[in-house]
Amino acid sequence: MKIIGRKEEQTELIEVFNSKKAEFVVLYGRRRIGKTFLIEQFFRSKKCIFFHVTGIQDGLLKEQLAQFAKAIGETFYKGAKIEVANSWMQAFEELNNVITKAPQPTKFVIFIDELPWMATKRSRILQALDYYWNHYWSKNNKLKLVVCGSSASWIIKNIIYNKGGLHNRYTCNLLIKPFSLNETKEFLKYRNIKFNNKQVLQLYMVVGGVPHYLDKIKKNLSAAQNIDQLCFRENGFLFSEFDKLFKSLFDDAKIYIELIKIISKLREGVTRSYIEQHSKLSKKGGTLTDRLNDLEQAGFIKSFLPFKHQRQGVYYRIIDEYTYFYLKWIEPEKKIFLSNESENDYWVHSSNTAMYYAWMGYSFESVCYKHINLIQKSLKIPGGSKAGTWRFSPKKGSKDKGAQIDLLFERKDDSITICEIKCTDKPFLIDKKYYDILMNKVAVYQKISKTTKNIFVAFISVSGIKKSVYANNVTGVVTLDNLLS
């Protein structure tokens, strides 16, 4: 099957495969993102012996070892059953013996998939991996080791920042991210699904660029009909995916779900102090900080530090499309759907409500934050510019006005571009009232930041902006077509 996108990752893997030394590749990314597909499709097309073993979620040590033995039998002994090892040291010894006895020069790719699931309590798999990499495999210039996991925090802590024998041993580090809008459209087209750009966007704001979710889309249905079937049916794939997703990534999933629900409460994002006030987590020992870092590394949330206004501190918002959609739309209505009292076209009939437009606005902002490079290119903003957000909340009793800027670029040419983000079906109209709001944002920013730089105002709007006397003050417009280029 064709690998869609992943061009940078494939370039890295080509260098790994062609390298004349042993390579230790660390691969991670959220569940369903296509990590296994990428590695299998890439290396199985190469001239090498490809050994692939996958950890068992919630599996016991003996079950993990049995799976490993089965993989050795299938890869090297034509499917014959081999004796199951009693420990990971013994299991890796068996694998090492097979590699050592193989005809030379033979290239080996060892792919250990979902390593965090294999690392059961007292399994000592990391110690065994440490021993065999450092004593044998790192000396074999025909060997390429790939370790993979959906739990980004586990991989980062235990492999990338390992403090023991695996410290600084990896040679390549790949974070597999969701598809971009353009890659999503390409993926759908490859499956002979021909949605227009607005339908691609609507679908993206529900399922994100997660290949496994996109693979569930049916070509004989519209985007809205697909969303109805996937999300608002008891047997819909995304109806009950949320809990499974968090359980697969975190040992104490309930705590992370509690945090993500708190962060979803306010559209403008929540501060650290807001989370502390509403969370049952201890504020001591860095527990909350660690949990928030885990969620960010897994791609569920993003922390923002208001540009040139750090006094207001870091705030967090959800950037994973499916997670936000589930909390806003699916979970609140679950009991209705389970009791079969909902109408068949729930999503289609929800598309003209105030809640729908509020969700679209938030979700489109998150989409824009993932396509900063395209926005910068479309607005012809010089390279090296810094992108960020900005917000100002005056103290109680102050006569100052507050303001929030969706996105801004501090440029290298003594200028700043302030961007408004709008998700509307028709070109956005800048009338006198909205123009005054816009100019207030600029004035508050200039006053609080004390900037003397030239200010440009741009719009990122799905359908562009409508011609008007006030629109003449806009210096650049990015449309959905630009984001899909």
ZAMARGU-4260 file (C-alpha; in steps of 0.2 Angstrom, whole numbers, plus 5000, padded with zeros to 4 digits):
<rodrens>
0) 5000/5000/5000 | 5005/5018/4997 | 5013/5028/5011 | 5003/5045/5011 | 5014/5060/5017
5) 5027/5056/5030 | 5040/5063/5017 | 5052/5069/5031 | 5051/5053/5040 | 5054/5042/5025
10) 5069/5053/5021 | 5076/5049/5039 | 5072/5030/5037 | 5081/5030/5020 | 5097/5037/5029
15) 5095/5024/5043 | 5093/5009/5031 | 5108/5015/5020 | 5119/5019/5035 | 5135/5009/5036
20) 5133/5007/5055 | 5120/5000/5068 | 5105/5012/5070 | 5094/5014/5085 | 5077/5022/5080
25) 5065/5029/5093 | 5048/5031/5085 | 5032/5038/5095 | 5016/5046/5092 | 4998/5044/5098
30) 4988/5028/5095 | 4980/5025/5078 | 4992/5038/5070 | 5000/5025/5058 | 5017/5021/5066
35) 5016/5002/5063 | 5010/5005/5045 | 5024/5017/5041 | 5038/5005/5047 | 5030/4989/5040
40) 5027/4997/5023 | 5044/5005/5022 | 5056/4991/5028 | 5046/4976/5020 | 5049/4984/5003
45) 5068/4983/5007 | 5080/4969/5005 | 5082/4964/5023 | 5076/4952/5036 | 5062/4961/5045
50) 5058/4955/5063 | 5042/4963/5070 | 5035/4959/5087 | 5020/4969/5096 | 5017/4971/5114
55) 5000/4965/5121 | 4990/4979/5130 | 4988/4974/5149 | 4997/4957/5145 | 5006/4948/5158
60) 5025/4945/5157 | 5023/4927/5151 | 5011/4932/5138 | 5023/4945/5131 | 5037/4932/5131
65) 5026/4920/5122 | 5022/4933/5109 | 5040/4936/5107 | 5044/4918/5104 | 5030/4916/5092
70) 5037/4931/5082 | 5054/4923/5081 | 5047/4906/5075 | 5037/4915/5061 | 5051/4926/5055
75) 5066/4913/5057 | 5059/4896/5058 | 5045/4895/5045 | 5031/4897/5058 | 5038/4883/5069
80) 5035/4884/5088 | 5050/4888/5099 | 5052/4887/5118 | 5046/4902/5127 | 5059/4911/5137
85) 5058/4914/5156 | 5065/4932/5155 | 5069/4945/5143 | 5087/4942/5144 | 5084/4924/5138
90) 5072/4930/5124 | 5085/4943/5117 | 5098/4929/5118 | 5088/4918/5107 | 5085/4933/5095
95) 5104/4937/5096 | 5109/4919/5092 | 5098/4919/5076 | 5106/4935/5070 | 5123/4929/5073
100) 5120/4913/5064 | 5113/4922/5049 | 5122/4922/5032 | 5133/4938/5030 | 5130/4951/5024
105) 5112/4951/5029 | 5103/4967/5035 | 5092/4965/5050 | 5078/4976/5055 | 5072/4973/5073
110) 5055/4982/5076 | 5049/4981/5094 | 5031/4989/5093 | 5022/4995/5108 | 5037/4993/5119
115) 5028/5002/5134 | 5016/4987/5134 | 5030/4975/5136 | 5038/4984/5150 | 5027/4976/5164
120) 5031/4978/5182 | 5048/4969/5186 | 5050/4963/5168 | 5067/4971/5167 | 5065/4973/5148
125) 5074/4989/5148 | 5089/4981/5157 | 5089/4967/5144 | 5088/4979/5129 | 5102/4990/5137
130) 5113/4974/5138 | 5110/4967/5120 | 5111/4984/5112 | 5127/4989/5120 | 5136/4972/5120
135) 5131/4965/5103 | 5118/4975/5092 | 5127/4992/5092 | 5143/4983/5085 | 5133/4975/5070
140) 5133/4988/5056 | 5120/4978/5047 | 5107/4979/5061 | 5094/4993/5063 | 5084/4993/5079
145) 5067/5002/5079 | 5057/5004/5096 | 5040/5011/5095 | 5026/5016/5107 | 5010/5026/5108
150) 5014/5032/5125 | 5025/5047/5121 | 5028/5051/5139 | 5035/5033/5142 | 5046/5033/5127
155) 5053/5050/5131 | 5056/5046/5149 | 5063/5028/5147 | 5072/5029/5131 | 5076/5046/5125
160) 5080/5053/5142 | 5085/5036/5149 | 5097/5038/5164 | 5105/5021/5163 | 5114/5011/5149
165) 5102/5017/5136 | 5107/5035/5139 | 5110/5044/5123 | 5111/5028/5113 | 5097/5031/5100
170) 5103/5038/5083 | 5086/5043/5076 | 5071/5051/5085 | 5054/5051/5075 | 5038/5059/5081
175) 5024/5054/5070 | 5011/5067/5070 | 4993/5068/5063 | 4991/5071/5044 | 4990/5089/5039
180) 4974/5095/5030 | 4982/5092/5013 | 4988/5075/5018 | 4971/5071/5024 | 4963/5076/5007
185) 4977/5066/4998 | 4973/5050/5009 | 4954/5052/5006 | 4958/5054/4987 | 4969/5038/4987
190) 4953/5029/4994 | 4943/5036/4980 | 4933/5048/4992 | 4931/5065/4983 | 4926/5078/4996
195) 4927/5096/4992 | 4938/5107/5003 | 4925/5112/5016 | 4919/5094/5018 | 4938/5089/5021
200) 4939/5103/5034 | 4923/5098/5043 | 4929/5080/5044 | 4946/5085/5050 | 4939/5096/5064
205) 4930/5080/5070 | 4943/5066/5068 | 4959/5076/5065 | 4972/5069/5054 | 4972/5052/5062
210) 4974/5039/5048 | 4964/5025/5057 | 4949/5036/5059 | 4950/5042/5041 | 4951/5024/5036
215) 4933/5022/5042 | 4926/5035/5031 | 4913/5028/5018 | 4914/5035/5000 | 4895/5034/4997
220) 4891/5046/5012 | 4894/5065/5014 | 4906/5071/5028 | 4891/5075/5039 | 4883/5058/5036
225) 4900/5049/5040 | 4901/5059/5056 | 4883/5054/5061 | 4888/5036/5058 | 4905/5036/5067
230) 4900/5047/5082 | 4882/5046/5085 | 4878/5028/5084 | 4880/5015/5098 | 4890/5004/5086
235) 4900/5019/5079 | 4918/5017/5080 | 4921/5034/5088 | 4906/5033/5099 | 4916/5024/5112
240) 4934/5027/5106 | 4938/5040/5119 | 4940/5029/5135 | 4949/5016/5125 | 4961/5029/5118
245) 4966/5036/5136 | 4967/5018/5143 | 4979/5013/5130 | 4991/5028/5133 | 4990/5031/5152
250) 4991/5019/5167 | 4979/5030/5177 | 4968/5036/5163 | 4955/5043/5175 | 4966/5056/5181
255) 4971/5062/5163 | 4952/5062/5158 | 4949/5073/5173 | 4962/5085/5167 | 4957/5085/5149
260) 4939/5089/5154 | 4944/5103/5165 | 4954/5111/5151 | 4939/5109/5139 | 4928/5120/5150
265) 4934/5137/5144 | 4934/5141/5125 | 4949/5154/5128 | 4959/5141/5137 | 4963/5138/5155
270) 4977/5144/5166 | 4987/5133/5178 | 4979/5141/5193 | 4962/5137/5186 | 4967/5118/5184
275) 4973/5118/5202 | 4957/5125/5208 | 4946/5112/5199 | 4958/5097/5200 | 4959/5084/5214
280) 4977/5081/5210 | 4991/5086/5222 | 5000/5102/5218 | 5015/5095/5227 | 5030/5085/5219
285) 5027/5091/5202 | 5012/5078/5199 | 5001/5091/5190 | 5016/5097/5180 | 5020/5079/5174
290) 5002/5075/5170 | 5001/5091/5159 | 5017/5087/5151 | 5011/5069/5147 | 4995/5076/5139
295) 5005/5089/5128 | 5018/5076/5123 | 5004/5064/5117 | 4997/5078/5107 | 4980/5081/5116
300) 4984/5099/5123 | 4996/5113/5119 | 5003/5126/5131 | 5003/5144/5126 | 5013/5158/5134
305) 5006/5174/5129 | 5018/5183/5118 | 5027/5197/5127 | 5015/5196/5141 | 5022/5182/5151
310) 5015/5189/5168 | 4998/5181/5164 | 5007/5164/5163 | 5005/5148/5153 | 4987/5143/5148
315) 4982/5127/5140 | 4969/5122/5127 | 4964/5106/5118 | 4971/5104/5101 | 4966/5086/5098
320) 4951/5087/5087 | 4942/5071/5091 | 4945/5073/5110 | 4937/5091/5109 | 4923/5085/5098
325) 4919/5070/5110 | 4918/5081/5125 | 4907/5094/5117 | 4896/5083/5107 | 4896/5065/5110
330) 4898/5063/5129 | 4884/5075/5133 | 4872/5066/5122 | 4877/5048/5125 | 4862/5043/5136
335) 4850/5049/5122 | 4859/5039/5109 | 4860/5023/5120 | 4841/5024/5123 | 4838/5026/5104
340) 4829/5042/5106 | 4840/5052/5095 | 4835/5056/5077 | 4845/5047/5063 | 4853/5063/5056
345) 4858/5071/5073 | 4874/5079/5066 | 4866/5086/5050 | 4852/5094/5060 | 4865/5101/5072
350) 4874/5111/5059 | 4864/5127/5061 | 4865/5129/5080 | 4874/5142/5090 | 4884/5127/5099
355) 4889/5121/5081 | 4896/5138/5076 | 4905/5140/5093 | 4913/5123/5091 | 4918/5127/5073
360) 4927/5143/5079 | 4937/5134/5092 | 4941/5119/5081 | 4947/5130/5066 | 4959/5140/5078
365) 4967/5123/5083 | 4968/5118/5065 | 4977/5135/5061 | 4989/5132/5075 | 4994/5116/5066
370) 4997/5124/5050 | 5007/5139/5055 | 5020/5137/5041 | 5007/5137/5028 | 5000/5153/5035
375) 5016/5161/5036 | 5020/5157/5018 | 5003/5163/5012 | 5005/5180/5020 | 5023/5181/5013
380) 5030/5184/5031 | 5049/5183/5031 | 5057/5168/5038 | 5063/5168/5056 | 5048/5176/5062
385) 5040/5171/5079 | 5022/5165/5079 | 5012/5166/5095 | 4996/5171/5103 | 4992/5186/5114
390) 4979/5190/5128 | 4977/5204/5141 | 4965/5204/5155 | 4964/5220/5165 | 4964/5219/5184
395) 4947/5222/5192 | 4943/5240/5194 | 4955/5245/5180 | 4949/5256/5166 | 4960/5247/5154
400) 4951/5237/5140 | 4955/5218/5138 | 4959/5210/5121 | 4964/5193/5114 | 4973/5190/5098
405) 4971/5173/5090 | 4988/5173/5081 | 5002/5185/5078 | 5019/5185/5070 | 5034/5195/5076
410) 5044/5198/5060 | 5062/5202/5057 | 5058/5217/5047 | 5052/5229/5061 | 5034/5223/5059
415) 5021/5213/5067 | 5006/5204/5059 | 4991/5202/5069 | 4979/5188/5063 | 4960/5186/5065
420) 4954/5168/5063 | 4936/5166/5057 | 4927/5150/5052 | 4911/5155/5042 | 4902/5147/5027
425) 4902/5164/5018 | 4916/5177/5016 | 4917/5186/5032 | 4910/5204/5033 | 4920/5217/5042
430) 4908/5230/5046 | 4910/5246/5056 | 4906/5237/5073 | 4919/5224/5070 | 4932/5236/5063
435) 4931/5245/5079 | 4933/5229/5089 | 4948/5225/5078 | 4956/5242/5080 | 4954/5241/5099
440) 4964/5225/5099 | 4978/5233/5090 | 4977/5248/5102 | 4978/5238/5117 | 4992/5227/5110
445) 5002/5243/5106 | 4999/5250/5123 | 5003/5235/5134 | 5017/5228/5124 | 5024/5246/5121
450) 5029/5240/5103 | 5034/5253/5091 | 5034/5241/5076 | 5023/5243/5061 | 5007/5233/5063
455) 4999/5223/5049 | 4982/5215/5051 | 4978/5199/5042 | 4963/5187/5041 | 4963/5168/5041
460) 4946/5164/5035 | 4938/5148/5028 | 4929/5158/5014 | 4940/5174/5014 | 4933/5191/5017
465) 4919/5201/5009 | 4924/5217/5000 | 4920/5233/5010 | 4927/5250/5015 | 4934/5242/5031
470) 4941/5227/5022 | 4954/5239/5013 | 4964/5240/5029 | 4967/5221/5029 | 4984/5217/5022
475) 4983/5199/5019 | 4970/5185/5018 | 4973/5166/5020 | 4958/5155/5015 | 4955/5136/5017
480) 4961/5134/4999 | 4978/5140/5005 | 4978/5129/5020 | 4975/5114/5008 | 4989/5119/4996
</rodrens>
